[in-house]
Amino acid sequence: MKHLVQALVETAAFIELSGEEVIDLDASVQALEQIVHSLSEATDEEKRALTGYCLEKAAAIAAQPVPRDEERRAFYLNFEEAFGLSND
């Protein structure tokens, strides 16, 4: 499952963090909304895998010397909430 999680999260990161010169804004919003919709059906195990991956990636970025990619780190840290994975 790790490779599927990596593929999904990194695709979402690319869409979210790319500027309009790379991907059309409307297309990126539509793609991210589709990901959120699909993840609404995720099992608890899948949600834990996604959240765990994001926390690992955020920690790896935090361990890097300055300058770090803080925008990408924030994406990973906010993934659970932004993509509707929290059980609140």
N, CA, C and O of each residue as an XYZ file, in Angstrom:
352
protein
N       0.822     -1.193      0.000
C       0.000      0.000      0.000
C       0.870      1.261      0.000
O       0.423      2.325     -0.430
N       2.105      1.143      0.479
C       2.970      2.320      0.589
C       3.162      3.024     -0.754
O       3.147      4.253     -0.816
N       3.338      2.268     -1.809
C       3.578      2.884     -3.117
C       2.324      3.571     -3.657
O       2.420      4.601     -4.323
N       1.163      3.013     -3.377
C      -0.085      3.670     -3.778
C      -0.276      4.969     -3.003
O      -0.674      5.987     -3.568
N       0.009      4.925     -1.713
C      -0.082      6.126     -0.876
C       0.867      7.196     -1.398
O       0.488      8.358     -1.546
N       2.094      6.798     -1.672
C       3.083      7.746     -2.190
C       2.609      8.356     -3.505
O       2.703      9.569     -3.693
N       2.107      7.534     -4.406
C       1.644      8.037     -5.705
C       0.507      9.035     -5.528
O       0.498     10.085     -6.171
N      -0.443      8.719     -4.671
C      -1.593      9.596     -4.472
C      -1.182     10.914     -3.827
O      -1.553     11.985     -4.308
N      -0.420     10.841     -2.744
C      -0.035     12.058     -2.020
C       0.858     12.944     -2.875
O       0.676     14.161     -2.905
N       1.813     12.354     -3.565
C       2.726     13.165     -4.369
C       2.023     13.770     -5.590
O       2.382     14.862     -6.030
N       1.040     13.075     -6.131
C       0.245     13.659     -7.215
C      -0.563     14.844     -6.694
O      -0.619     15.897     -7.329
N      -1.184     14.663     -5.536
C      -1.940     15.763     -4.928
C      -1.023     16.943     -4.610
O      -1.410     18.096     -4.798
N       0.187     16.660     -4.131
C       1.143     17.739     -3.835
C       1.518     18.489     -5.105
O       1.577     19.719     -5.110
N       1.771     17.756     -6.177
C       2.109     18.403     -7.443
C       0.976     19.323     -7.892
O       1.214     20.466     -8.281
N      -0.249     18.823     -7.835
C      -1.404     19.619     -8.269
C      -1.555     20.855     -7.387
O      -1.737     21.964     -7.889
N      -1.480     20.659     -6.081
C      -1.688     21.756     -5.130
C      -0.584     22.809     -5.187
O      -0.858     24.005     -5.095
N       0.653     22.368     -5.337
C       1.783     23.287     -5.213
C       2.260     23.878     -6.534
O       3.109     24.770     -6.539
N       1.735     23.398     -7.643
C       2.131     23.937     -8.947
C       1.369     25.217     -9.235
O       0.193     25.342     -8.893
N       2.032     26.146     -9.852
C       1.400     27.404    -10.216
C       0.564     27.266    -11.476
O       0.566     26.226    -12.135
N      -0.147     28.334    -11.795
C      -1.019     28.333    -12.973
C      -0.251     28.184    -14.275
O      -0.835     27.813    -15.293
N       1.049     28.468    -14.263
C       1.841     28.289    -15.476
C       2.079     26.810    -15.767
O       2.481     26.448    -16.873
N       1.830     25.955    -14.769
C       2.027     24.513    -14.931
C       0.700     23.794    -15.149
O       0.596     22.925    -16.014
N      -0.314     24.156    -14.366
C      -1.610     23.490    -14.450
C      -2.716     24.532    -14.288
O      -2.634     25.411    -13.430
N      -3.732     24.424    -15.106
C      -4.868     25.336    -15.072
C      -5.529     25.291    -13.693
O      -5.741     24.211    -13.141
N      -5.853     26.461    -13.139
C      -6.430     26.546    -11.803
C      -7.728     25.758    -11.695
O      -7.910     25.006    -10.738
N      -8.628     25.913    -12.651
C      -9.895     25.182    -12.605
C      -9.670     23.676    -12.658
O     -10.341     22.917    -11.958
N      -8.735     23.250    -13.482
C      -8.432     21.820    -13.592
C      -7.837     21.296    -12.287
O      -8.153     20.184    -11.865
N      -6.980     22.087    -11.649
C      -6.373     21.627    -10.399
C      -7.413     21.525     -9.289
O      -7.393     20.574     -8.508
N      -8.315     22.487     -9.212
C      -9.380     22.437     -8.208
C     -10.257     21.211     -8.438
O     -10.591     20.497     -7.493
N     -10.623     20.971     -9.675
C     -11.458     19.815    -10.002
C     -10.751     18.507     -9.634
O     -11.373     17.604     -9.073
N      -9.479     18.402     -9.940
C      -8.723     17.184     -9.625
C      -8.628     16.970     -8.116
O      -8.803     15.850     -7.636
N      -8.352     18.033     -7.372
C      -8.243     17.906     -5.921
C      -9.589     17.573     -5.291
O      -9.647     16.799     -4.335
N     -10.667     18.144     -5.810
C     -12.002     17.808     -5.307
C     -12.324     16.340     -5.561
O     -12.964     15.697     -4.729
N     -11.893     15.808     -6.691
C     -12.117     14.394     -6.989
C     -11.333     13.508     -6.025
O     -11.830     12.472     -5.584
N     -10.122     13.914     -5.704
C      -9.325     13.154     -4.736
C     -10.015     13.155     -3.374
O     -10.122     12.108     -2.735
N     -10.483     14.318     -2.926
C     -11.194     14.411     -1.647
C     -12.412     13.498     -1.662
O     -12.657     12.773     -0.699
N     -13.168     13.531     -2.742
C     -14.361     12.681     -2.853
C     -13.985     11.205     -2.765
O     -14.626     10.443     -2.041
N     -12.967     10.806     -3.486
C     -12.533      9.403     -3.464
C     -12.055      8.996     -2.076
O     -12.341      7.890     -1.619
N     -11.334      9.880     -1.408
C     -10.816      9.561     -0.079
C     -11.907      9.522      0.984
O     -11.687      8.981      2.068
N     -13.069     10.082      0.697
C     -14.165     10.024      1.667
C     -14.613      8.583      1.905
O     -15.260      8.292      2.912
N     -14.277      7.692      0.995
C     -14.622      6.273      1.119
C     -13.454      5.435      1.649
O     -13.565      4.212      1.724
N     -12.355      6.064      2.011
C     -11.172      5.334      2.472
C     -11.447      4.626      3.797
O     -12.186      5.124      4.647
N     -10.839      3.466      3.949
C     -10.935      2.735      5.211
C     -10.046      3.405      6.250
O      -9.198      4.232      5.915
N     -10.247      3.042      7.507
C      -9.393      3.587      8.564
C      -7.933      3.215      8.324
O      -7.041      4.029      8.562
N      -7.683      1.996      7.857
C      -6.315      1.565      7.564
C      -5.691      2.434      6.471
O      -4.529      2.827      6.573
N      -6.461      2.728      5.437
C      -5.966      3.578      4.351
C      -5.699      4.991      4.848
O      -4.695      5.602      4.482
N      -6.593      5.511      5.679
C      -6.402      6.848      6.240
C      -5.140      6.910      7.087
O      -4.381      7.876      7.010
N      -4.914      5.876      7.898
C      -3.701      5.833      8.726
C      -2.451      5.789      7.856
O      -1.447      6.429      8.167
N      -2.517      5.034      6.769
C      -1.362      4.940      5.863
C      -1.066      6.294      5.227
O       0.095      6.695      5.140
N      -2.089      6.994      4.787
C      -1.912      8.312      4.179
C      -1.350      9.312      5.187
O      -0.393     10.030      4.897
N      -1.950      9.349      6.363
C      -1.505     10.277      7.397
C      -0.081      9.963      7.838
O       0.731     10.872      8.012
N       0.223      8.690      8.018
C       1.572      8.289      8.415
C       2.615      8.690      7.391
O       3.687      9.180      7.746
N       2.302      8.483      6.120
C       3.223      8.874      5.049
C       3.483     10.378      5.108
O       4.628     10.821      5.029
N       2.418     11.151      5.247
C       2.567     12.612      5.269
C       3.387     13.076      6.469
O       4.214     13.978      6.343
N       3.166     12.472      7.618
C       3.942     12.852      8.799
C       5.417     12.498      8.628
O       6.288     13.263      9.043
N       5.702     11.351      8.023
C       7.095     10.969      7.748
C       7.764     11.966      6.801
O       8.903     12.376      7.026
N       7.052     12.350      5.746
C       7.614     13.295      4.777
C       7.840     14.665      5.416
O       8.860     15.305      5.165
N       6.893     15.115      6.239
C       7.040     16.407      6.915
C       8.238     16.381      7.861
O       8.992     17.351      7.940
N       8.411     15.278      8.573
C       9.548     15.153      9.487
C      10.869     15.137      8.723
O      11.855     15.719      9.173
N      10.888     14.478      7.580
C      12.110     14.434      6.765
C      12.488     15.828      6.275
O      13.666     16.183      6.251
N      11.495     16.612      5.888
C      11.767     17.984      5.447
C      12.270     18.817      6.623
O      13.203     19.606      6.474
N      11.651     18.644      7.794
C      12.060     19.406      8.979
C      13.502     19.096      9.370
O      14.189     19.945      9.938
N      13.958     17.886      9.068
C      15.321     17.480      9.420
C      16.370     18.001      8.441
O      17.569     17.901      8.704
N      15.928     18.551      7.324
C      16.861     19.064      6.321
C      17.437     20.406      6.772
O      16.802     21.142      7.527
N      18.646     20.714      6.300
C      19.207     22.027      6.615
C      18.428     23.131      5.891
O      17.765     22.892      4.882
N      18.529     24.314      6.426
C      17.886     25.476      5.800
C      18.615     25.779      4.508
O      19.841     25.665      4.512
N      18.001     26.149      3.416
C      16.566     26.387      3.292
C      15.798     25.089      3.054
O      16.220     24.231      2.279
N      14.676     24.969      3.729
C      13.795     23.813      3.580
C      12.601     24.207      2.728
O      12.303     25.389      2.559
N      11.933     23.215      2.202
C      10.716     23.443      1.421
C       9.528     23.473      2.385
O       8.801     22.490      2.532
N       9.353     24.615      3.032
C       8.309     24.754      4.048
C       6.906     24.668      3.452
O       5.974     24.220      4.122
N       6.751     25.089      2.209
C       5.435     24.993      1.571
C       5.029     23.524      1.424
O       3.886     23.163      1.701
N       5.954     22.693      0.995
C       5.672     21.259      0.848
C       5.466     20.624      2.224
O       4.590     19.774      2.388
N       6.258     21.027      3.201
C       6.100     20.506      4.564
C       4.712     20.844      5.102
O       4.059     19.993      5.706
N       4.259     22.071      4.890
C       2.922     22.470      5.332
C       1.848     21.650      4.624
O       0.843     21.284      5.234
N       2.057     21.358      3.339
C       1.106     20.519      2.606
C       0.963     19.168      3.302
O      -0.153     18.706      3.541
N       2.089     18.537      3.628
C       2.042     17.230      4.291
C       1.367     17.323      5.656
O       0.560     16.465      6.014
N       1.698     18.365      6.415
C       1.126     18.505      7.750
C      -0.376     18.766      7.713
O      -1.090     18.383      8.639
N      -0.859     19.404      6.669
C      -2.280     19.737      6.557
C      -3.081     18.729      5.739
O      -4.293     18.881      5.587
N      -2.421     17.706      5.215
C      -3.080     16.762      4.305
C      -4.313     16.117      4.941
O      -5.375     16.066      4.321
N      -4.178     15.630      6.158
C      -5.280     14.925      6.820
C      -6.541     15.785      6.868
O      -7.626     15.324      6.512
N      -6.399     17.016      7.302
C      -7.556     17.912      7.397
C      -8.034     18.363      6.020
O      -9.234     18.351      5.743
N      -7.107     18.757      5.165
C      -7.467     19.296      3.852
C      -8.172     18.271      2.969
O      -9.004     18.632      2.136
N      -7.841     16.998      3.150
C      -8.420     15.961      2.305
C      -9.476     15.137      3.036
O      -9.842     14.050      2.588
N      -9.965     15.656      4.163
C     -11.099     15.053      4.852
C     -10.829     13.713      5.510
O     -11.723     12.870      5.584
N      -9.612     13.505      5.988
C      -9.277     12.213      6.587
C      -9.464     12.172      8.095
O      -9.463     11.093      8.688
N      -9.624     13.330      8.721
C      -9.782     13.337     10.179
C     -11.177     12.836     10.535
O     -12.126     13.000      9.768
N     -11.282     12.233     11.689
C     -12.553     11.638     12.121
C     -13.406     12.606     12.919
O     -14.317     12.184     13.631
N     -13.129     13.879     12.813
C     -13.889     14.887     13.577
C     -15.282     15.048     13.043
O     -16.055     15.851     13.566
